[in-house]
Amino acid sequence: MQIRTRFAPSPTGFIHLGNLRSALYPWAFARHNHGDFILRIEDTDVERSTQESVDVILEGMAWLGLDIDEGPIYQMQRIDRYREVIKQMLDRGLAYPCYMSEDELNRLRDLQMANKEKPRYNGLWRPEPGKTLPAIPPDISPVIRFKNPIGGSVIWEDAVKGRIEISNDELDDLVIARPDGTPTYNFCVVVDDLDMKITHVIRGDDHVNNTPRQINILKALGANPPIYAHLPTVLNDQGEKMSKRSGAMSVRDYQKEGYLPEAILNYLARLGWSHGDAEVFTKEQFVAWFDLANLGRSPAQHNPEKLLWLNHHYIQEADPKLLAEAVRPFADERGIDIEQGPNFVQVVSLLKDRANTLIEIAEGAKLFYSPAPALTEAEIAENIPSGIKPVIADLIAAIEQTDASKEAYSAAFKQVLAKHQLKMPALAMPVRYALFATTQTPAIDSVLVVLGKEESLKRLAKVAS
């Protein structure tokens, strides 16, 4: 069997981590099984669907490297196909027109609730042998309802939740087309999954209640239902369902905040799935390991600190050249001209071990591309003790006589410190201030390498006299 999975978002808002997880797992399952992954845009909610939302979905998937084999396929471009199937169902007696008005429906539901019954359509217009239907009202455009089976149960083995059984008596006859002929969500999903030969539906558990209706329609059409895997809800860090309303960040937000896609993917993979004790793994490892058996049954809770830790890890492990390419847009945003100053790859390589985000690297890089500090006499007196100036002079002499390497600079510091019987902070802090007007920098010997021997000596000379 050729495995075929799909991600079917509605383009009615931004895409957050919970949404992306619903794309990641079916993508990984298809890739693990050398199958096909289809992107379907469920845009039948014309009033709320926007092209911008579609663009965000496509950008987010591309950023994470979730490549698709087919699509994007837009439901609105398949309206004729849905209407064709509805006509076939009407002709075969699998569906029927219902002329119950909205007011009648509301009165029926009010009565049922008053009698402590479950609100549901009562089958008034459902044709049955020997049944006489009401006269067709002249002023009502009918909806089309699916003839749900009476009696028995819908049973499926959910790959996450296990065996689920829903009595057909709990289900009324679903509206599959509105009065204007527009097909409804649950019906479109069934036709799409059937036409696209979807074998596994991996989606959020907010769709569990839709599944028995979809299975019944599929069976009525003579199809075998796919395997369903309903993923537990993703909760935000306050324990509420992740959503825009509850403050969830969009994928674009994470990009703008300087997160690496590798970190996001690794984090999402562990947000409801596990492989032994593995916490950090590559996309290739994830695909090789992924299976439905290890999907969790309990809600997964978003942990911003864990995500930040993973981002720090991937920044540390990144190739400096590739990392510099990723940081460059953030440097550009901050007006940093990386062509005028030290080698940018060297700067990034120096800063990456302390950074949690790409923004932190770009902020740190400002030091190396800003003009030499114009220190006032008061600033020098406050931050560089007069007794240290001769020591800095000796350091300048030592650096002038050595090569421009980290090891040579480290040896120069040790030589001067030994001569003056000082500890490293007593010299390193004033040197940092002389170079950048701050005492917060990476290791001073590495800083000298990146800033360059000539520029370093020029800045030190201004405070040594």
Secondary structure, 3 states (H helix, E strand, C coil): CCCEEEECCCCCCCCEHHHHHHHHHHHHHHHHCCCEEEEEECCCCCCCCCHHHHHHHHHHHHHHCCCCCEEEEEHHHHHHHHHHHHHHHHHCCCEEEECCCHHHHHHHHHHHHHCCCCCCCCCCCCCCCCCCCCCCCCCCCCEEEECCCCCCEEEEEECCCEEEEEEHHHCCCCEEECCCCCECHHHHHHHHHHHCCCCEEEEEHHHHHHHHHHHHHHHHCCCCCCEEEEECCEECCCCCECCCCCCCCEHHHHHHCCCCHHHHHHHHHCCCECCCCCCCCCHHHHHHHCCHHHECCCCEECCHHHHHHHHHHHHHHCCHHHHHHHHHHHHHHCCCCCCCCCCHHHHHHHHHHHCCCHHHHHHHHHHHHCCCCCCCHHHHHHHCCHHHHHHHHHHHHHHHCCCCCHHHHHHHHHHHHHHHCCCHHHHHHHHHHHHHCCCCCCCHHHHHHHHCHHHHHHHHHHHHC
